[in-house]
Amino acid sequence: MDERVAGGGDRAAPHETTAVLIARARAGDTLAGQRLFARLLPALRRWARYRFPSTLRDARDTEDLVQDVLLRAFRRIDSFENRGEGAFLAYLRQILLNAVKDEQRRAGRGPGTLLPLDQDLADSTPSVVERTIGADQLQRFEEALATLPQEQQQAVILRVEFGYSHAQIAEALGKPSMDAARVMVSRALAELARRIDEG
């Protein structure tokens, strides 16, 4: 796969679902990997713009970080258990969150500054999401999300964080219809809200 894929539009054939592209990329199809990369890049860029702290965006170009994370994931794609688009995006989201934490740690180190490996550095400037809903609420969201069943987690991530339509969620999660996806998303969000309140 090329180290950088320009553009970001979906150049896959209409019949090539993300799940099909994942399967082909895992089997070593380089072109399928490039099409998958191009398909996912715009959604991950949008996500990163809202979730990355502003100091991180200043310290390192968000585009570079997103592409680095995608490349890292694609190099290990054969070890990913293909459970479809929703699972793959949740997997990429987790890699991005980890990369953000790594970048925050790096940005917190001045020249010659040594920090213990287990020290968790808080970024003093919040992301767009944190400014909108608050860091405490975001933390409660993340904690409650982690307790949901996997399919509900994926539904919430696709709808809330990646802005997928119900039709896209139906395809990504293998639901029979847009209405089935809508019901599942509604139930997942209601359960998430209940768990946030309990927390």
N, CA and C atoms as an extended XYZ file, in Angstrom:
597
Properties=species:S:1:pos:R:3:atomname:S:1:resname:S:1:resid:I:1 pbc="F F F"
N         0.847       -1.182        0.000 N   MET     1
C         0.000        0.000        0.000 CA  MET     1
C         0.883        1.231        0.000 C   MET     1
N         0.499        2.284       -0.731 N   ASP     2
C         1.260        3.519       -0.723 CA  ASP     2
C         1.290        4.059        0.681 C   ASP     2
N         2.409        4.740        1.030 N   GLU     3
C         2.516        5.290        2.376 CA  GLU     3
C         1.482        6.383        2.616 C   GLU     3
N         1.084        7.099        1.603 N   ARG     4
C         0.046        8.123        1.738 CA  ARG     4
C        -0.959        7.929        0.613 C   ARG     4
N        -2.215        8.065        0.938 N   VAL     5
C        -3.252        7.983       -0.082 CA  VAL     5
C        -3.899        9.348       -0.155 C   VAL     5
N        -3.789       10.000       -1.297 N   ALA     6
C        -4.328       11.342       -1.440 CA  ALA     6
C        -5.823       11.297       -1.626 C   ALA     6
N        -6.421       12.451       -1.501 N   GLY     7
C        -7.858       12.554       -1.764 CA  GLY     7
C        -8.649       12.254       -0.526 C   GLY     7
N        -9.245       11.097       -0.447 N   GLY     8
C       -10.050       10.753        0.706 CA  GLY     8
C       -11.459       10.415        0.301 C   GLY     8
N       -11.767       10.499       -0.999 N   GLY     9
C       -13.091       10.110       -1.440 CA  GLY     9
C       -13.198        8.606       -1.486 C   GLY     9
N       -14.401        8.100       -1.525 N   ASP    10
C       -14.606        6.659       -1.573 CA  ASP    10
C       -14.498        6.212       -3.020 C   ASP    10
N       -13.381        5.554       -3.359 N   ARG    11
C       -13.165        5.121       -4.731 CA  ARG    11
C       -13.472        3.649       -4.922 C   ARG    11
N       -14.014        3.015       -3.909 N   ALA    12
C       -14.362        1.603       -4.039 CA  ALA    12
C       -15.608        1.480       -4.904 C   ALA    12
N       -15.711        0.355       -5.575 N   ALA    13
C       -16.918        0.089       -6.352 CA  ALA    13
C       -18.102        0.011       -5.400 C   ALA    13
N       -19.307        0.414       -5.866 N   PRO    14
C       -20.471        0.462       -4.986 CA  PRO    14
C       -20.768       -0.869       -4.288 C   PRO    14
N       -20.480       -1.985       -4.949 N   HIS    15
C       -20.787       -3.288       -4.358 CA  HIS    15
C       -19.747       -3.728       -3.337 C   HIS    15
N       -18.648       -3.000       -3.242 N   GLU    16
C       -17.596       -3.368       -2.293 CA  GLU    16
C       -17.877       -2.732       -0.940 C   GLU    16
N       -18.508       -3.472       -0.071 N   THR    17
C       -18.755       -2.960        1.269 CA  THR    17
C       -17.434       -2.882        2.012 C   THR    17
N       -17.448       -2.139        3.095 N   THR    18
C       -16.237       -2.033        3.907 CA  THR    18
C       -15.818       -3.405        4.410 C   THR    18
N       -16.794       -4.231        4.788 N   ALA    19
C       -16.474       -5.578        5.276 CA  ALA    19
C       -15.773       -6.400        4.199 C   ALA    19
N       -16.227       -6.276        2.948 N   VAL    20
C       -15.583       -6.989        1.839 CA  VAL    20
C       -14.159       -6.480        1.645 C   VAL    20
N       -13.979       -5.162        1.706 N   LEU    21
C       -12.638       -4.592        1.545 CA  LEU    21
C       -11.702       -5.040        2.664 C   LEU    21
N       -12.226       -5.093        3.893 N   ILE    22
C       -11.408       -5.567        5.017 CA  ILE    22
C       -10.951       -7.003        4.749 C   ILE    22
N       -11.893       -7.856        4.327 N   ALA    23
C       -11.559       -9.257        4.063 CA  ALA    23
C       -10.504       -9.365        2.961 C   ALA    23
N       -10.651       -8.566        1.906 N   ARG    24
C        -9.683       -8.622        0.800 CA  ARG    24
C        -8.318       -8.094        1.232 C   ARG    24
N        -8.335       -7.013        2.029 N   ALA    25
C        -7.064       -6.457        2.515 CA  ALA    25
C        -6.358       -7.456        3.421 C   ALA    25
N        -7.110       -8.156        4.254 N   ARG    26
C        -6.520       -9.182        5.127 CA  ARG    26
C        -5.913      -10.320        4.310 C   ARG    26
N        -6.499      -10.565        3.148 N   ALA    27
C        -5.990      -11.635        2.282 CA  ALA    27
C        -4.796      -11.177        1.439 C   ALA    27
N        -4.382       -9.913        1.613 N   GLY    28
C        -3.202       -9.420        0.908 CA  GLY    28
C        -3.481       -8.605       -0.335 C   GLY    28
N        -4.740       -8.246       -0.591 N   ASP    29
C        -5.099       -7.447       -1.765 CA  ASP    29
C        -4.740       -5.982       -1.485 C   ASP    29
N        -3.640       -5.525       -2.060 N   THR    30
C        -3.142       -4.164       -1.812 CA  THR    30
C        -4.125       -3.105       -2.295 C   THR    30
N        -4.741       -3.310       -3.465 N   LEU    31
C        -5.688       -2.327       -3.988 CA  LEU    31
C        -6.913       -2.206       -3.087 C   LEU    31
N        -7.387       -3.335       -2.561 N   ALA    32
C        -8.517       -3.284       -1.625 CA  ALA    32
C        -8.119       -2.515       -0.375 C   ALA    32
N        -6.893       -2.703        0.078 N   GLY    33
C        -6.399       -1.955        1.235 CA  GLY    33
C        -6.366       -0.464        0.968 C   GLY    33
N        -5.951       -0.076       -0.232 N   GLN    34
C        -5.916        1.347       -0.586 CA  GLN    34
C        -7.327        1.925       -0.648 C   GLN    34
N        -8.268        1.159       -1.215 N   ARG    35
C        -9.648        1.648       -1.284 CA  ARG    35
C       -10.259        1.753        0.109 C   ARG    35
N        -9.949        0.802        0.970 N   LEU    36
C       -10.433        0.847        2.346 CA  LEU    36
C        -9.853        2.052        3.068 C   LEU    36
N        -8.569        2.286        2.885 N   PHE    37
C        -7.894        3.441        3.472 CA  PHE    37
C        -8.593        4.731        3.038 C   PHE    37
N        -8.831        4.871        1.724 N   ALA    38
C        -9.473        6.075        1.192 CA  ALA    38
C       -10.900        6.220        1.708 C   ALA    38
N       -11.597        5.110        1.903 N   ARG    39
C       -12.981        5.154        2.379 CA  ARG    39
C       -13.045        5.621        3.834 C   ARG    39
N       -12.125        5.160        4.672 N   LEU    40
C       -12.192        5.452        6.098 CA  LEU    40
C       -11.544        6.770        6.484 C   LEU    40
N       -10.608        7.239        5.682 N   LEU    41
C        -9.862        8.444        6.021 CA  LEU    41
C       -10.739        9.659        6.307 C   LEU    41
N       -11.741        9.986        5.469 N   PRO    42
C       -12.554       11.179        5.762 CA  PRO    42
C       -13.287       11.096        7.107 C   PRO    42
N       -13.857        9.938        7.420 N   ALA    43
C       -14.582        9.792        8.695 CA  ALA    43
C       -13.638        9.945        9.873 C   ALA    43
N       -12.436        9.384        9.766 N   LEU    44
C       -11.480        9.485       10.860 CA  LEU    44
C       -10.941       10.907       10.998 C   LEU    44
N       -10.768       11.606        9.884 N   ARG    45
C       -10.351       13.018        9.952 CA  ARG    45
C       -11.386       13.855       10.692 C   ARG    45
N       -12.669       13.659       10.326 N   ARG    46
C       -13.735       14.418       10.996 CA  ARG    46
C       -13.746       14.124       12.484 C   ARG    46
N       -13.645       12.843       12.821 N   TRP    47
C       -13.638       12.455       14.224 CA  TRP    47
C       -12.487       13.126       14.964 C   TRP    47
N       -11.300       13.094       14.350 N   ALA    48
C       -10.105       13.632       14.989 CA  ALA    48
C       -10.215       15.129       15.221 C   ALA    48
N       -10.839       15.850       14.293 N   ARG    49
C       -10.960       17.299       14.453 CA  ARG    49
C       -11.728       17.658       15.726 C   ARG    49
N       -12.706       16.839       16.081 N   TYR    50
C       -13.515       17.138       17.258 CA  TYR    50
C       -12.957       16.543       18.541 C   TYR    50
N       -12.185       15.476       18.431 N   ARG    51
C       -11.725       14.786       19.634 CA  ARG    51
C       -10.292       15.108       20.039 C   ARG    51
N        -9.465       15.625       19.120 N   PHE    52
C        -8.084       15.910       19.484 CA  PHE    52
C        -8.004       17.234       20.236 C   PHE    52
N        -7.284       17.280       21.341 N   PRO    53
C        -7.077       18.556       22.057 CA  PRO    53
C        -6.360       19.550       21.154 C   PRO    53
N        -6.640       20.840       21.359 N   SER    54
C        -6.074       21.851       20.463 CA  SER    54
C        -4.557       21.905       20.541 C   SER    54
N        -3.972       21.652       21.712 N   THR    55
C        -2.512       21.667       21.775 CA  THR    55
C        -1.916       20.542       20.959 C   THR    55
N        -2.612       19.438       20.883 N   LEU    56
C        -2.129       18.332       20.066 CA  LEU    56
C        -2.198       18.703       18.590 C   LEU    56
N        -3.279       19.383       18.198 N   ARG    57
C        -3.388       19.795       16.800 CA  ARG    57
C        -2.279       20.778       16.456 C   ARG    57
N        -1.888       21.617       17.439 N   ASP    58
C        -0.800       22.553       17.191 CA  ASP    58
C         0.547       21.825       17.128 C   ASP    58
N         0.714       20.814       17.984 N   ALA    59
C         2.000       20.139       18.076 CA  ALA    59
C         2.256       19.241       16.875 C   ALA    59
N         1.241       18.656       16.339 N   ARG    60
C         1.429       17.741       15.212 CA  ARG    60
C         0.191       17.758       14.345 C   ARG    60
N         0.390       17.794       13.071 N   ASP    61
C        -0.727       17.876       12.150 CA  ASP    61
C        -1.663       16.679       12.331 C   ASP    61
N        -2.946       16.974       12.547 N   THR    62
C        -3.942       15.924       12.751 CA  THR    62
C        -3.970       14.953       11.583 C   THR    62
N        -3.851       15.485       10.397 N   GLU    63
C        -3.861       14.635        9.194 CA  GLU    63
C        -2.762       13.593        9.255 C   GLU    63
N        -1.565       14.027        9.636 N   ASP    64
C        -0.446       13.093        9.721 CA  ASP    64
C        -0.714       12.010       10.759 C   ASP    64
N        -1.244       12.419       11.907 N   LEU    65
C        -1.496       11.450       12.970 CA  LEU    65
C        -2.546       10.427       12.539 C   LEU    65
N        -3.635       10.910       11.905 N   VAL    66
C        -4.683        9.998       11.441 CA  VAL    66
C        -4.118        9.020       10.409 C   VAL    66
N        -3.345        9.518        9.459 N   GLN    67
C        -2.776        8.634        8.442 CA  GLN    67
C        -1.781        7.656        9.054 C   GLN    67
N        -0.987        8.122       10.024 N   ASP    68
C        -0.053        7.215       10.691 CA  ASP    68
C        -0.795        6.091       11.406 C   ASP    68
N        -1.893        6.449       12.068 N   VAL    69
C        -2.676        5.449       12.781 CA  VAL    69
C        -3.285        4.451       11.797 C   VAL    69
N        -3.826        4.955       10.692 N   LEU    70
C        -4.391        4.052        9.678 CA  LEU    70
C        -3.322        3.117        9.119 C   LEU    70
N        -2.162        3.657        8.814 N   LEU    71
C        -1.086        2.821        8.286 CA  LEU    71
C        -0.669        1.759        9.298 C   LEU    71
N        -0.586        2.152       10.568 N   ARG    72
C        -0.234        1.197       11.624 CA  ARG    72
C        -1.270        0.071       11.689 C   ARG    72
N        -2.553        0.461       11.611 N   ALA    73
C        -3.624       -0.536       11.669 CA  ALA    73
C        -3.579       -1.452       10.453 C   ALA    73
N        -3.307       -0.902        9.275 N   PHE    74
C        -3.278       -1.713        8.060 CA  PHE    74
C        -2.092       -2.663        8.030 C   PHE    74
N        -1.005       -2.264        8.659 N   ARG    75
C         0.142       -3.180        8.720 CA  ARG    75
C        -0.180       -4.409        9.567 C   ARG    75
N        -1.136       -4.250       10.496 N   ARG    76
C        -1.510       -5.370       11.368 CA  ARG    76
C        -2.895       -5.909       11.035 C   ARG    76
N        -3.420       -5.587        9.858 N   ILE    77
C        -4.805       -5.939        9.543 CA  ILE    77
C        -5.033       -7.451        9.519 C   ILE    77
N        -3.991       -8.209        9.199 N   ASP    78
C        -4.172       -9.659        9.159 CA  ASP    78
C        -4.425      -10.250       10.542 C   ASP    78
N        -4.075       -9.507       11.611 N   SER    79
C        -4.335      -10.003       12.963 CA  SER    79
C        -5.691       -9.534       13.490 C   SER    79
N        -6.363       -8.649       12.733 N   PHE    80
C        -7.675       -8.156       13.151 CA  PHE    80
C        -8.732       -9.204       12.831 C   PHE    80
N        -9.542       -9.548       13.828 N   GLU    81
C       -10.638      -10.496       13.602 CA  GLU    81
C       -11.759       -9.742       12.898 C   GLU    81
N       -12.015      -10.083       11.653 N   ASN    82
C       -12.970       -9.332       10.835 CA  ASN    82
C       -14.401       -9.591       11.297 C   ASN    82
N       -14.919       -8.650       12.072 N   ARG    83
C       -16.306       -8.720       12.516 CA  ARG    83
C       -17.115       -7.579       11.898 C   ARG    83
N       -16.615       -7.058       10.792 N   GLY    84
C       -17.361       -6.047       10.051 CA  GLY    84
C       -16.887       -4.631       10.276 C   GLY    84
N       -17.550       -3.729        9.561 N   GLU    85
C       -17.160       -2.321        9.543 CA  GLU    85
C       -17.260       -1.665       10.911 C   GLU    85
N       -18.339       -1.944       11.633 N   GLY    86
C       -18.517       -1.322       12.945 CA  GLY    86
C       -17.390       -1.679       13.890 C   GLY    86
N       -17.021       -2.957       13.909 N   ALA    87
C       -15.933       -3.407       14.779 CA  ALA    87
C       -14.609       -2.789       14.341 C   ALA    87
N       -14.409       -2.663       13.020 N   PHE    88
C       -13.147       -2.119       12.525 CA  PHE    88
C       -13.024       -0.636       12.875 C   PHE    88
N       -14.111        0.122       12.720 N   LEU    89
C       -14.057        1.540       13.087 CA  LEU    89
C       -13.873        1.721       14.593 C   LEU    89
N       -14.497        0.875       15.391 N   ALA    90
C       -14.291        0.935       16.840 CA  ALA    90
C       -12.829        0.637       17.170 C   ALA    90
N       -12.252       -0.312       16.455 N   TYR    91
C       -10.841       -0.669       16.623 CA  TYR    91
C        -9.947        0.520       16.256 C   TYR    91
N       -10.227        1.168       15.127 N   LEU    92
C        -9.440        2.324       14.710 CA  LEU    92
C        -9.599        3.487       15.682 C   LEU    92
N       -10.825        3.678       16.168 N   ARG    93
C       -11.082        4.739       17.148 CA  ARG    93
C       -10.225        4.524       18.391 C   ARG    93
N       -10.133        3.283       18.858 N   GLN    94
C        -9.336        3.002       20.055 CA  GLN    94
C        -7.855        3.261       19.794 C   GLN    94
N        -7.384        2.890       18.606 N   ILE    95
C        -5.988        3.165       18.259 CA  ILE    95
C        -5.749        4.678       18.236 C   ILE    95
N        -6.708        5.436       17.683 N   LEU    96
C        -6.574        6.893       17.651 CA  LEU    96
C        -6.567        7.484       19.053 C   LEU    96
N        -7.455        7.005       19.928 N   LEU    97
C        -7.469        7.503       21.306 CA  LEU    97
C        -6.125        7.230       21.983 C   LEU    97
N        -5.580        6.043       21.759 N   ASN    98
C        -4.275        5.717       22.333 CA  ASN    98
C        -3.185        6.615       21.757 C   ASN    98
N        -3.272        6.902       20.461 N   ALA    99
C        -2.284        7.778       19.830 CA  ALA    99
C        -2.374        9.187       20.396 C   ALA    99
N        -3.595        9.649       20.674 N   VAL   100
C        -3.777       10.971       21.278 CA  VAL   100
C        -3.094       11.011       22.645 C   VAL   100
N        -3.300        9.969       23.448 N   LYS   101
C        -2.658        9.923       24.774 CA  LYS   101
C        -1.138        9.929       24.643 C   LYS   101
N        -0.630        9.173       23.671 N   ASP   102
C         0.815        9.154       23.450 CA  ASP   102
C         1.327       10.533       23.062 C   ASP   102
N         0.591       11.204       22.157 N   GLU   103
C         0.999       12.537       21.720 CA  GLU   103
C         0.941       13.536       22.874 C   GLU   103
N        -0.071       13.406       23.741 N   GLN   104
C        -0.171       14.295       24.898 CA  GLN   104
C         1.038       14.107       25.808 C   GLN   104
N         1.433       12.861       26.001 N   ARG   105
C         2.606       12.602       26.839 CA  ARG   105
C         3.856       13.213       26.212 C   ARG   105
N         3.997       13.027       24.891 N   ARG   106
C         5.162       13.587       24.212 CA  ARG   106
C         5.148       15.113       24.271 C   ARG   106
N         3.978       15.707       24.050 N   ALA   107
C         3.872       17.170       24.054 CA  ALA   107
C         4.160       17.740       25.439 C   ALA   107
N         3.922       16.949       26.488 N   GLY   108
C         4.155       17.415       27.850 CA  GLY   108
C         5.602       17.391       28.262 C   GLY   108
N         6.449       16.761       27.468 N   ARG   109
C         7.860       16.666       27.803 CA  ARG   109
C         8.628       17.806       27.161 C   ARG   109
N         9.244       18.619       27.965 N   GLY   110
C        10.145       19.635       27.441 CA  GLY   110
C        11.501       19.011       27.198 C   GLY   110
N        12.416       19.770       26.609 N   PRO   111
C        13.764       19.231       26.384 CA  PRO   111
C        14.403       18.837       27.712 C   PRO   111
N        14.878       17.621       27.774 N   GLY   112
C        15.548       17.160       28.978 CA  GLY   112
C        14.618       16.755       30.110 C   GLY   112
N        13.293       16.821       29.889 N   THR   113
C        12.355       16.463       30.938 CA  THR   113
C        12.070       14.974       30.876 C   THR   113
N        12.262       14.295       31.987 N   LEU   114
C        11.959       12.875       32.054 CA  LEU   114
C        10.734       12.685       32.930 C   LEU   114
N         9.778       11.915       32.445 N   LEU   115
C         8.558       11.660       33.197 CA  LEU   115
C         8.426       10.170       33.450 C   LEU   115
N         7.894        9.796       34.615 N   PRO   116
C         7.649        8.376       34.842 CA  PRO   116
C         6.693        7.839       33.783 C   PRO   116
N         6.899        6.599       33.380 N   LEU   117
C         6.076        6.011       32.331 CA  LEU   117
C         4.608        5.947       32.712 C   LEU   117
N         4.314        5.798       34.015 N   ASP   118
C         2.916        5.650       34.402 CA  ASP   118
C         2.231        6.981       34.678 C   ASP   118
N         2.943        8.102       34.523 N   GLN   119
C         2.327        9.394       34.791 CA  GLN   119
C         1.343        9.729       33.679 C   GLN   119
N         0.131       10.083       34.058 N   ASP   120
C        -0.901       10.406       33.080 CA  ASP   120
C        -1.011       11.917       32.997 C   ASP   120
N        -0.568       12.475       31.889 N   LEU   121
C        -0.587       13.928       31.740 CA  LEU   121
C        -1.933       14.399       31.236 C   LEU   121
N        -2.500       15.357       31.914 N   ALA   122
C        -3.757       15.947       31.468 CA  ALA   122
C        -3.448       17.100       30.537 C   ALA   122
N        -4.134       17.186       29.444 N   ASP   123
C        -3.957       18.288       28.510 CA  ASP   123
C        -4.755       19.475       29.032 C   ASP   123
N        -4.104       20.626       29.114 N   SER   124
C        -4.785       21.788       29.687 CA  SER   124
C        -5.778       22.425       28.723 C   SER   124
N        -5.685       22.120       27.449 N   THR   125
C        -6.639       22.675       26.498 CA  THR   125
C        -7.525       21.570       25.953 C   THR   125
N        -8.826       21.680       26.168 N   PRO   126
C        -9.732       20.586       25.792 CA  PRO   126
C        -9.997       20.521       24.296 C   PRO   126
N       -10.513       19.367       23.888 N   SER   127
C       -10.951       19.192       22.509 CA  SER   127
C       -12.285       19.904       22.326 C   SER   127
N       -12.767       19.946       21.084 N   VAL   128
C       -14.063       20.561       20.800 CA  VAL   128
C       -15.161       19.854       21.586 C   VAL   128
N       -15.102       18.520       21.618 N   VAL   129
C       -16.123       17.760       22.353 CA  VAL   129
C       -16.064       18.093       23.839 C   VAL   129
N       -14.861       18.147       24.394 N   GLU   130
C       -14.728       18.471       25.816 CA  GLU   130
C       -15.248       19.865       26.117 C   GLU   130
N       -14.988       20.824       25.227 N   ARG   131
C       -15.502       22.183       25.452 CA  ARG   131
C       -17.017       22.203       25.366 C   ARG   131
N       -17.588       21.347       24.531 N   THR   132
C       -19.032       21.326       24.332 CA  THR   132
C       -19.756       20.657       25.496 C   THR   132
N       -19.301       19.484       25.881 N   ILE   133
C       -20.029       18.745       26.923 CA  ILE   133
C       -19.294       18.680       28.249 C   ILE   133
N       -18.027       19.094       28.271 N   GLY   134
C       -17.258       19.070       29.504 CA  GLY   134
C       -16.428       17.807       29.634 C   GLY   134
N       -15.245       17.970       30.198 N   ALA   135
C       -14.323       16.838       30.338 CA  ALA   135
C       -14.901       15.755       31.241 C   ALA   135
N       -15.586       16.151       32.325 N   ASP   136
C       -16.161       15.157       33.237 CA  ASP   136
C       -17.225       14.326       32.536 C   ASP   136
N       -18.083       15.003       31.771 N   GLN   137
C       -19.139       14.291       31.058 CA  GLN   137
C       -18.550       13.378       29.991 C   GLN   137
N       -17.486       13.823       29.331 N   LEU   138
C       -16.827       12.989       28.329 CA  LEU   138
C       -16.242       11.740       28.988 C   LEU   138
N       -15.649       11.911       30.163 N   GLN   139
C       -15.100       10.759       30.886 CA  GLN   139
C       -16.213        9.783       31.251 C   GLN   139
N       -17.354       10.300       31.722 N   ARG   140
C       -18.485        9.421       32.056 CA  ARG   140
C       -19.005        8.709       30.811 C   ARG   140
N       -19.036        9.441       29.678 N   PHE   141
C       -19.452        8.841       28.408 CA  PHE   141
C       -18.543        7.665       28.057 C   PHE   141
N       -17.214        7.886       28.101 N   GLU   142
C       -16.261        6.830       27.746 CA  GLU   142
C       -16.413        5.619       28.670 C   GLU   142
N       -16.557        5.867       29.968 N   GLU   143
C       -16.676        4.771       30.929 CA  GLU   143
C       -17.961        3.983       30.708 C   GLU   143
N       -19.076        4.696       30.493 N   ALA   144
C       -20.352        4.012       30.267 CA  ALA   144
C       -20.336        3.266       28.932 C   ALA   144
N       -19.756        3.875       27.909 N   LEU   145
C       -19.670        3.236       26.591 CA  LEU   145
C       -18.938        1.901       26.690 C   LEU   145
N       -17.867        1.863       27.479 N   ALA   146
C       -17.066        0.648       27.607 CA  ALA   146
C       -17.841       -0.497       28.260 C   ALA   146
N       -18.931       -0.179       28.973 N   THR   147
C       -19.709       -1.229       29.648 CA  THR   147
C       -20.835       -1.786       28.781 C   THR   147
N       -21.122       -1.144       27.654 N   LEU   148
C       -22.186       -1.630       26.773 CA  LEU   148
C       -21.744       -2.897       26.045 C   LEU   148
N       -22.706       -3.738       25.643 N   PRO   149
C       -22.357       -4.862       24.769 CA  PRO   149
C       -21.701       -4.335       23.487 C   PRO   149
N       -20.861       -5.137       22.891 N   GLN   150
C       -20.037       -4.713       21.762 CA  GLN   150
C       -20.847       -4.108       20.617 C   GLN   150
N       -21.947       -4.726       20.242 N   GLU   151
C       -22.727       -4.215       19.119 CA  GLU   151
C       -23.339       -2.865       19.448 C   GLU   151
N       -23.776       -2.688       20.701 N   GLN   152
C       -24.311       -1.384       21.096 CA  GLN   152
C       -23.206       -0.324       21.109 C   GLN   152
N       -22.014       -0.699       21.562 N   GLN   153
C       -20.882        0.234       21.513 CA  GLN   153
C       -20.651        0.700       20.082 C   GLN   153
N       -20.621       -0.257       19.163 N   GLN   154
C       -20.376        0.074       17.763 CA  GLN   154
C       -21.469        0.986       17.214 C   GLN   154
N       -22.733        0.708       17.565 N   ALA   155
C       -23.845        1.535       17.085 CA  ALA   155
C       -23.684        2.973       17.568 C   ALA   155
N       -23.335        3.146       18.841 N   VAL   156
C       -23.158        4.490       19.401 CA  VAL   156
C       -21.980        5.186       18.734 C   VAL   156
N       -20.874        4.489       18.592 N   ILE   157
C       -19.681        5.087       17.978 CA  ILE   157
C       -19.973        5.519       16.543 C   ILE   157
N       -20.627        4.643       15.775 N   LEU   158
C       -20.921        4.978       14.386 CA  LEU   158
C       -21.864        6.167       14.276 C   LEU   158
N       -22.893        6.200       15.114 N   ARG   159
C       -23.898        7.266       15.025 CA  ARG   159
C       -23.400        8.581       15.634 C   ARG   159
N       -22.894        8.517       16.847 N   VAL   160
C       -22.545        9.735       17.581 CA  VAL   160
C       -21.182       10.280       17.174 C   VAL   160
N       -20.201        9.398       17.044 N   GLU   161
C       -18.849        9.884       16.820 CA  GLU   161
C       -18.462        9.987       15.350 C   GLU   161
N       -18.974        9.084       14.525 N   PHE   162
C       -18.633        9.134       13.104 CA  PHE   162
C       -19.749        9.708       12.240 C   PHE   162
N       -20.916        9.983       12.830 N   GLY   163
C       -22.000       10.618       12.092 CA  GLY   163
C       -22.621        9.763       11.013 C   GLY   163
N       -22.571        8.444       11.172 N   TYR   164
C       -23.173        7.557       10.181 CA  TYR   164
C       -24.695        7.701       10.190 C   TYR   164
N       -25.284        7.587        9.009 N   SER   165
C       -26.745        7.541        8.905 CA  SER   165
C       -27.213        6.165        9.360 C   SER   165
N       -28.520        6.038        9.582 N   HIS   166
C       -29.060        4.739        9.983 CA  HIS   166
C       -28.879        3.703        8.862 C   HIS   166
N       -28.947        4.146        7.622 N   ALA   167
C       -28.719        3.230        6.504 CA  ALA   167
C       -27.278        2.733        6.506 C   ALA   167
N       -26.327        3.622        6.762 N   GLN   168
C       -24.924        3.225        6.823 CA  GLN   168
C       -24.672        2.281        7.999 C   GLN   168
N       -25.336        2.552        9.122 N   ILE   169
C       -25.176        1.688       10.295 CA  ILE   169
C       -25.746        0.305       10.007 C   ILE   169
N       -26.882        0.268        9.331 N   ALA   170
C       -27.472       -1.029        8.971 CA  ALA   170
C       -26.485       -1.852        8.152 C   ALA   170
N       -25.829       -1.209        7.181 N   GLU   171
C       -24.849       -1.923        6.361 CA  GLU   171
C       -23.631       -2.323        7.180 C   GLU   171
N       -23.145       -1.384        8.001 N   ALA   172
C       -21.922       -1.642        8.768 CA  ALA   172
C       -22.106       -2.755        9.794 C   ALA   172
N       -23.289       -2.843       10.374 N   LEU   173
C       -23.524       -3.833       11.428 CA  LEU   173
C       -24.336       -5.030       10.960 C   LEU   173
N       -24.643       -5.079        9.669 N   GLY   174
C       -25.352       -6.232        9.121 CA  GLY   174
C       -26.800       -6.321        9.558 C   GLY   174
N       -27.449       -5.173        9.730 N   LYS   175
C       -28.865       -5.151       10.104 CA  LYS   175
C       -29.713       -5.230        8.848 C   LYS   175
N       -30.920       -5.805        8.945 N   PRO   176
C       -31.727       -6.024        7.741 CA  PRO   176
C       -32.291       -4.755        7.111 C   PRO   176
N       -32.408       -3.680        7.905 N   SER   177
C       -33.007       -2.459        7.354 CA  SER   177
C       -32.544       -1.239        8.143 C   SER   177
N       -32.812       -0.080        7.544 N   MET   178
C       -32.521        1.181        8.195 CA  MET   178
C       -33.321        1.305        9.489 C   MET   178
N       -34.581        0.854        9.477 N   ASP   179
C       -35.408        0.925       10.681 CA  ASP   179
C       -34.859        0.048       11.797 C   ASP   179
N       -34.356       -1.112       11.444 N   ALA   180
C       -33.760       -1.995       12.455 CA  ALA   180
C       -32.545       -1.317       13.084 C   ALA   180
N       -31.766       -0.653       12.262 N   ALA   181
C       -30.600        0.074       12.781 CA  ALA   181
C       -31.040        1.226       13.664 C   ALA   181
N       -32.094        1.926       13.259 N   ARG   182
C       -32.601        3.049       14.053 CA  ARG   182
C       -33.040        2.584       15.440 C   ARG   182
N       -33.764        1.472       15.485 N   VAL   183
C       -34.226        0.933       16.772 CA  VAL   183
C       -33.024        0.542       17.634 C   VAL   183
N       -32.045       -0.115       17.023 N   MET   184
C       -30.876       -0.532       17.783 CA  MET   184
C       -30.107        0.668       18.329 C   MET   184
N       -29.941        1.700       17.516 N   VAL   185
C       -29.236        2.904       17.959 CA  VAL   185
C       -30.008        3.567       19.096 C   VAL   185
N       -31.321        3.668       18.956 N   SER   186
C       -32.140        4.285       20.004 CA  SER   186
C       -32.007        3.540       21.322 C   SER   186
N       -32.067        2.222       21.252 N   ARG   187
C       -31.925        1.421       22.477 CA  ARG   187
C       -30.531        1.562       23.073 C   ARG   187
N       -29.529        1.567       22.216 N   ALA   188
C       -28.148        1.703       22.697 CA  ALA   188
C       -27.935        3.055       23.367 C   ALA   188
N       -28.488        4.121       22.768 N   LEU   189
C       -28.332        5.454       23.360 CA  LEU   189
C       -29.099        5.574       24.674 C   LEU   189
N       -30.283        4.957       24.733 N   ALA   190
C       -31.050        4.988       25.975 CA  ALA   190
C       -30.303        4.248       27.082 C   ALA   190
N       -29.736        3.104       26.742 N   GLU   191
C       -28.970        2.337       27.735 CA  GLU   191
C       -27.712        3.083       28.151 C   GLU   191
N       -27.060        3.728       27.185 N   LEU   192
C       -25.873        4.520       27.496 CA  LEU   192
C       -26.229        5.654       28.454 C   LEU   192
N       -27.336        6.360       28.168 N   ALA   193
C       -27.760        7.461       29.039 CA  ALA   193
C       -28.060        6.956       30.451 C   ALA   193
N       -28.697        5.797       30.537 N   ARG   194
C       -29.011        5.222       31.851 CA  ARG   194
C       -27.729        4.924       32.619 C   ARG   194
N       -26.749        4.365       31.947 N   ARG   195
C       -25.494        4.015       32.617 CA  ARG   195
C       -24.692        5.266       32.995 C   ARG   195
N       -24.758        6.293       32.162 N   ILE   196
C       -24.092        7.547       32.516 CA  ILE   196
C       -24.722        8.133       33.764 C   ILE   196
N       -26.057        8.124       33.823 N   ASP   197
C       -26.767        8.659       35.002 CA  ASP   197
C       -26.425        7.861       36.251 C   ASP   197
N       -26.370        6.546       36.118 N   GLU   198
C       -26.031        5.714       37.266 CA  GLU   198
C       -24.605        5.974       37.741 C   GLU   198
N       -23.730        6.241       36.769 N   GLY   199
C       -22.322        6.475       37.113 CA  GLY   199
C       -22.123        7.774       37.853 C   GLY   199
